Amino acid sequence: MTSVEFRHRYVEIEENNNPLMKRVKQNVYCSYRRVWKFWAYHLPILKFIKYYKLKEYLFSDILTGLTIGIMHIPQALAFGMLTSVKVENGLYTSLWPILFYVIFGTSPHISMGTSAVICMVTAGVVDMQAEVFKSNNQHLFHAHLANANGTMQNATTIEWTDIPEFMDFKENVAMNIALFSGLILIFMGMFRLGFITFYFSVSFFSGFTSGAAVHIATSQMPALLGIAVKRYSGPFKIVYTYRDIFLAITTVKVATILISIICIVILLAVKELNERFKHKLKAPIPIELIVVIIATIASYVSKFDENYDVAVVGAIPNTIPAPVLPDITGVQYYLGDCFVVAILIFSNTIAMAKICAKKHNYELNDNQEIYAYGICNFASSFFKCFPSAVAPPRSMILSSMNARTTISGLFSALLMLLVILAISELFFFLPKAALASIILVALKGLFVQMTDARRFWKINKYDFIIWLCTITSVVFIDIDFGLGIGLAISLLTVVFQSQRASAMRLMKYNPNFRTVRSIQKLYSLSPVKIFVYKSNIFFANAEMFRSKLYSATVNPRKFVKLLNKKKEIDANKKDTEKITQNGANATKKISTISTESGLSNASPVFTSLSLEDSISSPNVESFASQLDNVEANPIHLDSAYVCLPPPSHVLSLGSIDTIQSLETIDSGFDEISHPKQLLSEYMRTRVIILEMACVNYIDASGCNLIVHIHKEYSKLGIRLLLAGISEDVSKTLKHSGAFDAIPKDDLYPDLTDAIVSADEYVLQPSKADLSPTSHSVSFTDEEAAEESYVVHL
């Protein structure tokens, strides 16, 4: 490249290396803004209160809070029974975690409380420890048996669940699990260990949650049939449970079966109506609560427990217990199970939070979220709560009703407090079969999810092996064993497939194209961005791939948030306050060439663009002087080079020019850092080429990721091209249905063809001149979910 050609394409940026003490003085200081950001980071409720718009947010928060509170009531009763503890523990778990998340949580769409999978895992640990308690305390059973005989009661009706000491022990075990799971989550937040969930593939979670659904349904069969069977724990417990169910099948109670069938039919029918007309209904019909109320009234009027021997919930205390310290004796025997529960809480809840954050265009603070989950479980354990997590149905309702802040949880908690203090006694006659029906119907999504096996077989045989091994081990061995086996199989398949990489002989062609690797800092203003990822794309690195792609090109989620904030500014016609930067930042000025918009024959004018600051006024002398510096000084490898920008017709963003004057957009609950940098990067990007020649393996998680990244860039008018896809990767993408969403015109056999096509596309008369604000850039529920397993929980 000649000197003249080089200076018209690149400009050297001088690096300013400040002394250490100067950098310390610039960054170590105290100010009101820094103090506020510290406390607002650790107590997000302060930020919500500061920016709370009473007239705009209050009614929405009250409505969504009461709606979710109504959903909490039947779930609290049902999942308290599912967890194998007292029913009132479910009510407490639907109160205190909500309050703690209001203070420490950052997502207004996360509903902490009871969760089916977490309850089932907790119940497995509780029952295992309960067996130990039974073997060591047989004298308690004999004492209560003798007391029953002394009071002329039928001794055969005495069970361990009728012994207060036994239920108190189970309650204490559940409290300990919540306590230590919370501590583990807090430590995970301190040491940034959230990446552990990256090693859980989609096929693993699908198999695990489907297997857990089988256990949950099995645990409710005795209540649905009106029979009494022993609760087993440990390996093969599901086999022993069904053996006992078939042995006791002659003792089923017809009245209980009729109640179960009626409740299940009503629940399925109304839930189908809720799903079909969800876009027309302002709030879903609270059918679970309706079933609970009707079943309770019918049981009270007809005396189901006396006349038909139907099991009922019984007495529920109407008081809030004082905080107590759990007895940690023997916790060392199930500390490993606490770690499993903590991982499941974090992975399920953060997955749901990311779905909601994507749909509503806000950034999620992962570190603060993991602290919030830890505090919710740790602190609530002192109030007789078992482990809590997100319930996707509740969160999806919060998302669809557009909850504004976490303060909506305050109204849910107030409703639960009212239920505990004033209404809980009325549930005495509630049939347990009605609660079991609610639990069974709630598992519908997880049972439907089992059909994923066929899809995994088509996409990738490794994914199918992971799914099959996980669900088999979870169902036939146990949940905690299945989790470990599934994770081990997932990691083994990664090792195995990496050793079976295909190799072939290539013919030499196109020797002129090569990748420049000697220049480490290359800042390109070309409208075509090329991204090369030299690794396979699978569940363990899918999120890392997304993060690197966004940081190297354009982050579509941040830009959607930027556009929505600008719309809000325009709608309210308010001037955004300028935020000045504290400390002296070194300004790195580079020169760019742009064309005046609207004048096709206009001569180019020079403008100065800072990588860290705003676009300043035209300055021809600055550009000329920097070009002179290029001639006078040799090029250093440690310098950064900037390529000339594309023509201004690449994308016109005149409607959001006011954003360029800001350093940070404070949107109230979270900030958009460096919006001008994001804007300028977007204006310089028309096409992104994803070079996949080095990718010889992709799984279901990777296919799903590619599809949704393509959709996200398409939302912003950026074209994503895939180049160099191998035959195996192409087959996997085809079987996953990726090519139904990605047009064939965006696929190229090699990078050279993709670059030629991209250059031709850029030079075409642009139909993308319209501002992206002219059409919707929000994400739908399906796009936000990205086919995540968590929506089926």
VOGU-3710 file (C-alpha; in Angstrom, 3 decimals, decimal comma):
1> mtsvefrhry> 0,000/0,000/0,000  1,475/3,344/-1,013  1,977/6,174/1,483  -0,664/8,349/-0,175  -3,221/5,532/-0,227  -2,510/4,659/3,384  -2,942/8,196/4,689  -6,306/8,441/2,964  -7,496/5,262/4,628  -5,898/5,250/8,059
11> veieennnpl> -5,026/7,784/10,723  -2,719/7,015/13,601  -3,979/7,674/17,104  -1,404/8,802/19,616  -1,484/6,911/22,909  -1,251/9,040/26,058  0,338/7,026/28,852  -0,361/8,896/32,082  1,830/8,326/35,153  0,499/5,955/37,808
21> mkrvkqnvyc> -0,104/8,649/40,455  -2,008/10,786/37,983  -4,289/7,878/37,111  -4,799/7,172/40,827  -5,826/10,801/41,461  -8,207/10,675/38,540  -9,959/7,494/39,682  -9,692/7,502/43,483  -11,944/10,226/44,813  -15,196/10,695/46,676
31> syrrvwkfwa> -18,206/12,584/45,418  -21,947/12,684/45,917  -22,459/10,837/42,632  -20,067/8,048/43,617  -21,676/7,598/47,047  -25,121/7,531/45,465  -24,079/4,955/42,833  -22,549/2,742/45,552  -25,715/2,633/47,642  -28,026/2,472/44,622
41> yhlpilkfik> -26,018/-0,498/43,312  -26,322/-2,489/46,547  -29,853/-1,323/47,419  -31,689/-1,000/44,085  -34,880/-0,012/45,925  -33,301/3,435/46,461  -33,076/3,955/42,715  -36,630/2,808/42,147  -37,878/5,228/44,821  -35,834/8,159/43,509
51> yyklkeylfs> -37,111/7,830/39,949  -40,605/6,615/40,834  -43,306/8,373/38,827  -46,294/8,198/41,123  -49,047/8,961/38,600  -47,572/6,762/35,887  -46,360/3,748/37,873  -48,542/3,415/40,976  -51,728/2,052/39,427  -49,799/-0,423/37,258
61> diltgltigi> -47,763/-1,663/40,237  -50,865/-2,061/42,416  -52,734/-3,978/39,706  -49,844/-6,311/38,857  -48,953/-6,795/42,523  -52,478/-7,837/43,517  -52,781/-10,091/40,443  -49,576/-11,941/41,329  -50,650/-12,059/44,992  -53,837/-13,860/43,950
71> mhipqalafg> -51,698/-16,385/42,041  -49,472/-16,848/45,097  -52,304/-18,033/47,358  -53,131/-21,430/45,777  -49,500/-22,033/44,777  -48,337/-21,367/48,335  -50,771/-23,934/49,718  -50,027/-26,517/47,021  -46,240/-26,181/46,989  -46,098/-26,189/50,792
81> mltsvkveng> -47,615/-29,673/50,593  -45,284/-30,594/47,707  -42,196/-29,666/49,758  -43,206/-32,263/52,373  -43,435/-29,689/55,166  -46,304/-27,816/56,786  -48,767/-26,050/54,511  -48,207/-22,758/56,337  -44,530/-22,848/55,337  -45,672/-22,322/51,759
91> lytslwpilf> -47,564/-19,195/52,841  -44,477/-17,827/54,613  -42,327/-18,579/51,537  -44,763/-16,536/49,462  -44,338/-13,544/51,788  -40,782/-12,934/52,991  -38,752/-13,638/49,812  -41,002/-11,196/47,953  -40,245/-8,442/50,470  -36,498/-9,055/50,370
101> yvifgtsphi> -36,472/-9,051/46,562  -38,306/-5,714/46,535  -35,320/-4,252/48,430  -32,404/-6,034/46,736  -33,744/-7,118/43,323  -33,267/-5,275/40,035  -35,873/-6,854/37,733  -39,482/-5,674/38,101  -40,688/-8,863/36,395  -39,221/-11,481/38,739
111> smgtsavicm> -41,672/-13,053/41,188  -39,815/-14,816/43,977  -41,640/-17,429/46,039  -42,562/-21,078/45,662  -41,295/-22,958/42,598  -42,244/-26,516/41,624  -38,788/-27,863/40,720  -37,076/-26,282/43,737  -39,831/-27,587/46,016  -39,408/-31,105/44,639
121> vtagvvdmqa> -35,637/-31,099/45,114  -36,074/-29,733/48,633  -38,688/-32,397/49,393  -36,239/-35,117/48,356  -33,659/-33,875/50,863  -36,283/-33,380/53,583  -37,660/-36,904/53,156  -34,168/-38,414/53,197  -33,389/-36,745/56,519  -36,859/-37,645/57,784
131> evfksnnqhl> -36,032/-41,350/57,372  -33,010/-40,857/59,604  -35,192/-39,093/62,173  -37,706/-41,963/62,129  -35,047/-44,599/62,734  -33,602/-42,635/65,658  -36,908/-41,632/67,269  -39,186/-44,664/67,214  -40,141/-43,917/70,819  -42,025/-40,802/69,650
141> fhahlanang> -44,227/-42,863/67,352  -44,974/-45,434/70,067  -45,746/-42,672/72,572  -48,273/-41,047/70,239  -49,683/-44,464/69,367  -50,219/-45,219/73,049  -51,791/-41,807/73,558  -54,161/-42,455/70,638  -55,225/-45,792/72,129  -55,728/-44,086/75,472
151> tmqnattiew> -58,114/-41,561/73,958  -60,135/-44,317/72,196  -58,930/-43,383/68,726  -58,160/-45,910/66,036  -54,452/-46,559/66,312  -54,133/-47,492/62,677  -54,833/-43,871/61,658  -51,740/-42,512/63,414  -49,010/-41,476/60,991  -45,679/-39,739/61,360
161> tdipefmdfk> -47,148/-36,561/59,853  -49,494/-36,384/62,862  -46,502/-36,055/65,220  -45,579/-32,366/65,820  -41,922/-33,127/66,583  -41,548/-34,920/63,258  -43,053/-32,038/61,265  -40,931/-29,530/63,198  -37,828/-31,512/62,239  -38,788/-31,493/58,550
171> envamnialf> -39,483/-27,768/58,781  -36,028/-27,199/60,299  -34,328/-29,181/57,502  -36,102/-27,060/54,874  -35,035/-23,895/56,720  -31,426/-25,107/56,761  -31,524/-25,778/53,020  -32,758/-22,217/52,449  -30,124/-20,831/54,834  -27,114/-22,534/53,271
181> sglilifmgm> -28,383/-22,222/49,708  -28,618/-18,486/50,313  -25,085/-18,388/51,728  -23,755/-20,309/48,725  -25,440/-17,863/46,350  -23,973/-14,899/48,235  -20,481/-16,411/48,009  -21,029/-17,143/44,319  -21,795/-13,474/43,864  -18,682/-12,420/45,793
191> frlgfitfyf> -16,384/-14,610/43,691  -18,252/-14,076/40,378  -19,090/-17,774/39,977  -22,266/-17,262/37,979  -20,485/-18,628/34,905  -21,013/-22,143/36,323  -24,461/-22,201/34,734  -22,849/-21,792/31,291  -21,991/-25,492/31,462  -25,668/-26,480/31,583
201> svsffsgfts> -26,833/-27,157/28,042  -30,396/-26,734/26,775  -30,745/-30,488/26,346  -29,508/-31,044/29,910  -32,042/-28,663/31,432  -34,833/-30,043/29,257  -34,110/-33,575/30,436  -33,618/-32,515/34,051  -36,824/-30,486/34,371  -38,880/-33,119/32,531
211> gaavhiatsq> -37,524/-35,801/34,845  -38,309/-33,632/37,869  -41,868/-33,257/36,539  -42,271/-37,051/36,653  -41,215/-37,050/40,318  -43,560/-34,168/41,146  -46,518/-35,899/39,464  -45,684/-39,170/41,232  -45,618/-37,468/44,631  -49,175/-36,189/44,040
221> mpallgiavk> -50,686/-39,515/42,962  -51,608/-40,650/46,519  -53,433/-37,369/47,165  -55,226/-37,586/43,795  -56,349/-41,175/44,439  -57,057/-40,848/48,155  -54,625/-43,547/49,250  -51,781/-43,551/51,749  -48,335/-44,798/50,690  -44,914/-44,462/52,221
231> rysgpfkivy> -42,729/-41,549/51,061  -39,429/-42,945/49,842  -36,107/-41,185/49,364  -32,880/-42,067/47,604  -32,230/-44,079/44,433  -35,136/-45,846/42,699  -37,696/-44,206/44,984  -40,074/-43,700/42,050  -40,100/-47,473/41,413  -40,918/-48,219/45,043
241> tyrdiflait> -43,604/-45,526/45,108  -45,463/-46,912/42,087  -45,151/-50,424/43,489  -46,946/-49,288/46,646  -49,546/-47,348/44,640  -50,476/-50,464/42,629  -50,578/-52,591/45,786  -52,968/-50,086/47,414  -55,070/-49,470/44,296  -58,048/-51,337/45,813
251> tvkvatilis> -58,277/-48,790/48,638  -58,792/-45,714/46,427  -61,581/-43,337/47,441  -64,114/-42,614/44,706  -64,982/-39,186/46,117  -61,338/-38,113/46,046  -60,943/-39,292/42,445  -64,066/-37,370/41,393  -62,774/-34,198/43,055  -59,418/-34,620/41,277
261> iicivillav> -60,991/-35,188/37,853  -63,339/-32,214/38,161  -60,546/-29,885/39,310  -58,142/-31,039/36,581  -60,739/-30,608/33,805  -61,684/-27,107/34,984  -58,062/-26,042/35,372  -57,037/-27,316/31,929  -60,043/-25,731/30,212  -59,632/-22,276/31,748
271> kelnerfkhk> -55,855/-22,276/31,331  -56,366/-23,026/27,643  -58,707/-20,026/27,436  -56,126/-17,866/29,221  -53,467/-18,912/26,729  -55,670/-18,500/23,660  -56,970/-15,056/24,620  -53,945/-13,751/26,508  -53,622/-10,771/24,148  -57,208/-9,720/24,837
281> lkapipieli> -57,302/-10,325/28,585  -55,844/-7,567/30,752  -55,158/-10,179/33,430  -55,510/-13,987/33,308  -58,460/-15,632/35,008  -57,192/-16,737/38,472  -58,596/-20,219/38,037  -56,358/-21,808/40,708  -57,755/-19,486/43,362  -61,303/-20,034/42,085
291> vviiatiasy> -60,836/-23,810/42,322  -59,479/-23,480/45,860  -62,443/-21,353/46,960  -65,084/-23,570/45,330  -63,481/-26,791/46,615  -63,260/-25,375/50,141  -66,897/-24,262/50,161  -68,095/-27,579/48,722  -66,051/-29,518/51,267  -67,376/-27,412/54,149
301> vskfdenydv> -71,022/-27,676/53,081  -70,953/-31,413/52,242  -68,503/-32,362/55,032  -66,222/-34,283/52,661  -63,844/-35,269/55,468  -66,577/-36,837/57,632  -68,965/-38,267/55,056  -66,566/-39,396/52,322  -63,230/-39,682/54,181  -61,605/-37,070/51,934
311> avvgaipnti> -58,267/-35,756/53,234  -58,324/-32,011/53,977  -55,603/-29,491/54,726  -56,543/-28,987/58,369  -55,711/-26,153/60,728  -53,386/-23,397/59,495  -51,965/-20,895/62,010  -53,107/-17,298/61,497  -49,997/-15,693/62,960  -46,636/-14,546/61,645
321> papvlpditg> -43,906/-16,515/63,439  -41,104/-14,659/65,151  -37,672/-15,076/63,523  -35,793/-18,138/64,776  -32,304/-19,483/64,187  -32,411/-22,880/62,445  -30,756/-25,788/64,234  -27,825/-26,692/61,975  -27,175/-30,062/63,630  -26,502/-32,657/60,936
331> vqyylgdcfv> -26,414/-30,127/58,091  -23,101/-31,579/56,918  -24,999/-34,609/55,593  -26,945/-32,550/53,042  -24,640/-29,607/52,404  -23,978/-30,921/48,888  -27,717/-30,908/48,233  -27,791/-27,254/49,329  -25,259/-26,491/46,595  -27,473/-28,244/44,025
341> vailifsnti> -30,486/-26,220/45,177  -28,461/-22,990/44,980  -27,366/-23,732/41,407  -30,933/-24,522/40,355  -32,270/-21,360/42,001  -29,729/-19,187/40,220  -29,919/-20,852/36,801  -33,734/-20,892/36,638  -34,248/-17,400/38,035  -31,508/-15,636/36,044
351> amakicakkh> -32,755/-17,305/32,835  -36,254/-15,938/33,435  -34,842/-12,519/34,360  -32,854/-12,344/31,111  -35,949/-13,180/29,077  -37,879/-10,320/30,686  -34,907/-7,937/30,400  -34,615/-8,620/26,681  -38,322/-8,147/26,051  -38,515/-4,851/27,975
361> nyelndnqei> -35,121/-3,512/26,857  -33,277/-3,039/30,112  -29,909/-4,290/31,284  -29,772/-6,896/34,008  -27,152/-6,648/36,728  -26,179/-10,314/37,064  -23,971/-9,776/40,106  -26,628/-7,890/42,052  -29,246/-10,441/41,021  -27,280/-13,367/42,443
371> yaygicnfas> -26,849/-11,389/45,687  -30,603/-10,752/45,732  -31,404/-14,470/45,297  -28,952/-15,310/48,060  -30,378/-12,737/50,479  -33,965/-13,800/49,690  -33,166/-17,370/50,758  -30,705/-16,621/53,563  -32,838/-13,998/55,336  -36,182/-15,740/54,809
381> sffkcfpsav> -34,847/-18,966/56,352  -35,131/-17,286/59,770  -38,892/-16,880/59,172  -39,615/-20,605/58,611  -39,355/-20,478/54,823  -38,054/-23,178/52,516  -35,925/-22,343/49,425  -37,532/-19,835/47,055  -37,010/-19,089/43,374  -38,813/-17,649/40,391
391> apprsmilss> -42,060/-19,132/39,125  -42,103/-18,507/35,343  -45,922/-18,314/35,059  -46,005/-15,496/37,616  -43,106/-13,682/35,966  -44,676/-13,982/32,518  -47,845/-12,392/33,905  -45,775/-9,541/35,369  -44,117/-9,131/31,986  -47,369/-9,173/30,002
401> mnarttisgl> -48,995/-6,683/32,402  -45,868/-4,486/32,169  -44,980/-4,172/35,849  -42,963/-0,974/36,233  -40,854/-1,537/39,366  -40,109/-4,139/42,001  -42,418/-2,170/44,305  -45,286/-4,180/42,785  -44,033/-7,033/44,963  -44,911/-4,962/48,022
411> fsallmllvi> -48,612/-5,191/47,172  -48,307/-8,960/46,600  -46,716/-9,284/50,026  -49,463/-7,189/51,650  -52,109/-9,463/50,136  -50,264/-12,566/51,393  -49,990/-10,973/54,838  -53,761/-10,428/54,836  -54,325/-14,050/53,820  -52,103/-15,388/56,618
421> laiselfffl> -53,591/-13,201/59,349  -57,266/-13,197/58,380  -58,113/-15,864/55,818  -55,818/-18,855/56,385  -58,176/-20,458/58,930  -60,857/-20,691/56,231  -58,765/-23,241/54,301  -59,281/-25,906/56,991  -61,729/-27,886/54,797  -59,765/-27,505/51,545
431> pkaalasiil> -59,361/-31,016/50,014  -55,770/-32,027/49,420  -56,886/-33,513/46,103  -57,655/-29,973/44,839  -54,131/-28,825/45,681  -52,654/-31,940/44,048  -54,684/-31,164/40,918  -53,267/-27,631/40,810  -49,731/-29,032/41,020  -50,365/-31,664/38,336
441> valkglfvqm> -51,865/-29,182/35,842  -48,965/-26,793/36,459  -46,660/-29,507/35,069  -48,318/-29,534/31,647  -45,548/-27,482/30,016  -42,853/-29,786/31,374  -44,601/-32,900/30,057  -45,061/-31,290/26,636  -41,363/-30,431/26,754  -40,571/-34,154/26,529
451> tdarrfwkin> -41,280/-33,958/22,804  -37,960/-32,084/22,538  -36,299/-35,507/22,348  -37,252/-35,823/18,674  -35,896/-32,352/17,920  -32,611/-33,051/19,725  -32,208/-36,285/17,731  -32,515/-34,356/14,474  -30,291/-31,468/15,542  -27,424/-33,281/17,158
461> kydfiiwlct> -26,949/-36,816/18,450  -24,826/-35,528/21,343  -27,721/-33,359/22,526  -30,036/-36,358/22,400  -27,585/-38,465/24,430  -27,381/-35,713/27,071  -31,181/-35,449/27,216  -31,729/-39,216/27,400  -29,079/-39,848/30,056  -30,275/-36,924/32,177
471> itsvvfidid> -33,996/-37,741/32,154  -33,352/-41,464/32,666  -31,059/-40,927/35,646  -33,360/-38,290/37,172  -36,464/-40,487/36,871  -35,073/-43,876/37,847  -32,267/-42,956/40,238  -32,990/-39,591/41,885  -33,035/-35,873/41,158  -29,681/-34,991/42,735
481> fglgiglais> -27,949/-38,020/41,183  -29,512/-37,185/37,837  -28,204/-33,630/37,963  -24,648/-34,842/38,549  -24,876/-37,555/35,889  -26,385/-35,173/33,338  -23,708/-32,563/33,930  -20,954/-35,183/33,668  -22,376/-36,516/30,392  -22,595/-32,941/29,040
491> lltvvfqsqr> -18,916/-32,327/29,729  -17,902/-35,744/28,399  -19,678/-35,110/25,099  -17,699/-31,883/24,719  -14,444/-33,792/25,154  -15,604/-36,610/22,890  -16,772/-34,408/20,019  -13,583/-32,311/20,197  -11,578/-35,500/19,580  -13,668/-36,371/16,524
501> asamrlmkyn> -13,149/-33,166/14,539  -13,273/-33,785/10,791  -10,144/-33,245/8,676  -9,825/-32,921/4,890  -7,468/-31,866/2,108  -8,130/-28,489/0,492  -7,169/-27,088/-2,890  -5,252/-23,856/-2,826  -7,196/-20,893/-4,156  -7,400/-17,151/-3,732
511> pnfrtvrsiq> -3,929/-16,649/-2,260  -4,383/-12,886/-2,028  -6,803/-12,906/0,895  -5,264/-13,084/4,342  -6,018/-11,998/7,895  -3,915/-9,228/9,413  -2,874/-10,367/12,889  0,157/-8,222/13,608  -1,867/-5,072/14,416  -3,617/-5,703/17,714
521> klyslspvki> -5,597/-2,439/17,900  -7,568/-1,940/14,717  -10,512/0,424/14,998  -12,564/0,174/11,808  -15,197/2,595/10,611  -16,096/0,395/7,655  -19,809/-0,337/7,192  -18,894/-4,033/6,899  -17,734/-5,708/10,105  -16,101/-9,140/10,000
531> fvyksniffa> -16,254/-11,269/13,141  -14,204/-14,466/13,361  -14,808/-16,939/16,189  -12,167/-19,646/16,366  -14,004/-22,201/18,432  -17,018/-24,470/18,319  -20,317/-22,988/19,483  -22,086/-25,053/22,122  -23,823/-24,679/25,471  -20,654/-23,995/27,487
541> naemfrskly> -19,537/-20,980/25,445  -22,729/-19,800/23,722  -23,182/-16,783/26,002  -19,469/-15,961/25,754  -19,806/-16,005/21,959  -22,762/-13,613/22,138  -20,908/-11,288/24,510  -17,785/-11,152/22,328  -19,828/-10,552/19,180  -21,757/-7,685/20,757
551> satvnprkfv> -18,651/-6,049/22,191  -16,778/-6,337/18,877  -19,620/-5,013/16,714  -22,942/-3,567/17,905  -24,970/-4,546/20,958  -28,547/-4,607/19,579  -30,149/-4,829/23,009  -28,426/-1,708/24,243  -29,313/0,140/21,080  -32,990/-0,842/21,327
561> kllnkkkeid> -32,907/0,530/24,838  -31,313/3,725/23,487  -34,055/4,143/20,887  -36,820/3,578/23,397  -35,293/6,136/25,733  -35,150/8,658/22,894  -38,809/8,015/22,119  -39,592/8,750/25,758  -37,576/11,973/25,594  -39,408/13,096/22,457
571> ankkdtekit> -42,812/12,143/23,838  -42,346/14,049/27,074  -40,495/16,934/25,360  -38,071/17,189/28,205  -34,487/18,275/27,894  -32,147/15,585/29,095  -29,747/16,840/31,707  -26,096/16,778/30,667  -23,864/14,737/32,915  -20,280/15,925/33,144
581> qnganatkki> -17,490/13,450/33,570  -15,415/13,659/36,783  -11,640/13,705/36,358  -9,575/14,516/33,351  -9,923/11,946/30,603  -7,395/11,810/27,838  -9,070/12,776/24,585  -8,164/10,702/21,595  -9,179/12,661/18,527  -9,493/10,995/15,202
591> stistesgls> -10,631/12,432/11,918  -13,383/11,087/9,785  -14,972/11,982/6,503  -18,744/12,267/6,147  -21,111/13,587/3,530  -23,733/16,182/4,246  -27,090/14,402/4,354  -29,646/15,394/1,775  -27,101/16,747/-0,763  -26,122/14,106/-3,244
601> naspvftsls> -23,480/16,259/-4,951  -22,129/17,863/-1,837  -18,382/17,924/-1,367  -17,023/16,019/1,629  -16,537/17,895/4,857  -14,273/16,870/7,737  -15,605/16,340/11,251  -13,745/15,427/14,386  -14,952/12,327/16,215  -13,660/11,295/19,607
611> ledsisspnv> -13,689/7,653/20,590  -14,608/8,624/24,128  -16,276/11,996/23,729  -18,866/13,580/21,495  -18,772/14,534/17,834  -17,451/18,054/17,668  -17,780/20,699/15,016  -16,125/20,387/11,584  -12,414/20,925/11,776  -10,473/20,637/8,561
621> esfasqldnv> -7,207/21,827/10,072  -7,265/19,085/12,704  -7,661/16,413/10,060  -4,883/17,851/7,911  -2,506/18,114/10,837  -3,092/14,489/11,778  -2,433/13,415/8,209  0,863/15,312/8,361  1,730/13,404/11,527  1,206/10,142/9,666
631> eanpihldsa> 3,788/11,193/7,071  6,264/12,513/9,614  6,117/9,631/12,113  6,614/5,931/11,486  3,763/3,510/12,160  3,975/1,578/15,429  2,328/-1,731/16,091  1,070/-0,458/19,467  -0,888/2,315/17,783  -4,521/2,092/16,743
641> yvclpppshv> -5,656/2,816/13,207  -8,998/4,095/12,059  -10,473/3,382/8,665  -12,557/6,009/6,868  -16,317/5,810/7,561  -18,949/4,714/5,060  -21,063/7,187/3,103  -23,776/8,878/5,111  -26,514/6,986/3,280  -25,667/3,836/5,233
651> lslgsidtiq> -28,274/4,734/7,824  -29,791/8,069/8,690  -30,319/8,665/12,394  -31,155/12,334/12,330  -34,106/11,775/14,636  -31,841/10,875/17,536  -29,110/13,453/17,097  -29,892/14,926/20,511  -28,404/11,839/22,131  -24,961/12,778/20,822
661> sletidsgfd> -24,633/15,536/23,412  -24,917/13,134/26,334  -22,202/11,238/28,137  -24,597/8,907/29,963  -28,332/8,459/29,588  -29,855/7,941/33,013  -33,097/6,173/32,242  -34,047/6,071/35,890  -33,625/2,469/36,949  -30,501/1,741/34,892
671> eishpkqlls> -28,053/3,733/32,808  -26,890/3,583/29,213  -23,167/4,164/29,403  -21,453/5,935/26,484  -24,558/6,336/24,285  -22,629/8,404/21,702  -20,107/5,621/21,281  -22,953/3,133/20,817  -24,675/5,471/18,356  -21,554/6,117/16,297
681> eymrtrviil> -20,743/2,390/16,150  -24,258/1,660/14,948  -24,074/4,393/12,275  -20,867/2,794/10,974  -22,368/-0,703/10,712  -24,450/-1,911/7,793  -23,378/-5,543/7,465  -21,839/-7,994/9,942  -20,124/-11,070/8,525  -19,850/-14,019/10,888
691> emacvnyida> -16,938/-16,099/9,606  -17,573/-19,685/10,750  -14,861/-21,613/8,936  -13,310/-22,540/12,287  -16,608/-23,831/13,684  -16,877/-27,566/13,100  -19,443/-28,324/15,797  -22,615/-26,591/16,978  -25,323/-27,878/19,314  -28,957/-26,906/19,988
701> sgcnlivhih> -27,913/-24,006/22,217  -25,624/-22,644/19,501  -28,273/-22,993/16,771  -30,817/-21,214/18,915  -28,314/-18,449/19,630  -27,456/-17,868/15,938  -31,151/-17,575/15,020  -31,930/-15,029/17,717  -28,802/-12,967/17,054  -29,861/-12,804/13,392
711> keysklgirl> -33,336/-11,618/14,455  -31,915/-8,999/16,816  -29,691/-7,452/14,140  -32,514/-7,585/11,601  -34,616/-5,523/14,008  -32,058/-2,732/13,648  -31,673/-3,007/9,875  -28,234/-4,630/10,148  -27,660/-7,581/7,834  -25,924/-10,625/9,360
721> llagisedvs> -24,127/-12,894/6,885  -22,817/-16,371/7,697  -19,685/-17,382/5,813  -17,673/-20,569/5,598  -20,224/-22,902/7,204  -19,075/-26,511/7,102  -21,340/-29,289/5,873  -21,861/-30,737/9,377  -22,725/-27,351/10,875  -25,062/-26,641/7,963
731> ktlkhsgafd> -26,923/-29,914/8,546  -27,268/-29,150/12,244  -28,618/-25,672/11,527  -31,050/-27,123/8,987  -32,423/-29,764/11,377  -32,828/-27,158/14,122  -35,020/-25,037/11,855  -32,514/-22,176/11,777  -32,807/-21,765/8,005  -36,518/-21,095/8,398
741> aipkddlypd> -35,540/-17,805/10,038  -32,243/-17,107/8,233  -32,684/-16,491/4,471  -30,439/-18,399/2,087  -29,225/-15,084/0,668  -27,375/-14,562/3,959  -25,318/-17,770/3,615  -22,008/-17,841/1,711  -19,507/-20,646/1,132  -16,480/-18,547/2,046
751> ltdaivsade> -15,492/-15,179/3,440  -14,442/-13,732/0,073  -17,905/-14,185/-1,430  -19,508/-12,703/1,668  -17,276/-9,612/1,502  -18,046/-9,064/-2,185  -21,781/-9,366/-1,515  -21,560/-7,066/1,491  -19,705/-4,403/-0,501  -22,334/-4,568/-3,240
761> yvlqpskadl> -25,107/-4,336/-0,655  -23,545/-1,241/0,927  -23,227/0,530/-2,436  -26,831/-0,153/-3,384  -29,398/2,657/-3,003  -30,230/2,117/0,634  -33,740/1,287/1,697  -32,533/1,481/5,274  -32,290/5,252/5,244  -35,382/5,312/7,332
771> sptshsvsft> -34,693/5,681/10,973  -35,173/2,517/12,983  -37,579/4,493/15,087  -40,044/4,330/12,202  -40,822/0,719/12,948  -41,065/-1,421/16,055  -37,792/-2,542/17,560  -39,206/-4,202/20,661  -38,896/-7,935/21,216  -41,945/-10,189/21,364
781> deeaaeesyv> -42,473/-12,804/24,087  -41,221/-15,564/21,775  -38,135/-13,593/20,700  -37,300/-12,701/24,283  -37,688/-16,272/25,513  -35,325/-17,669/22,831  -37,015/-21,072/23,300  -35,656/-21,159/26,846  -36,460/-24,226/28,965  -37,433/-21,939/31,864
791> vhl> -40,745/-20,876/30,293  -42,006/-24,457/30,716  -41,285/-24,612/34,451
//
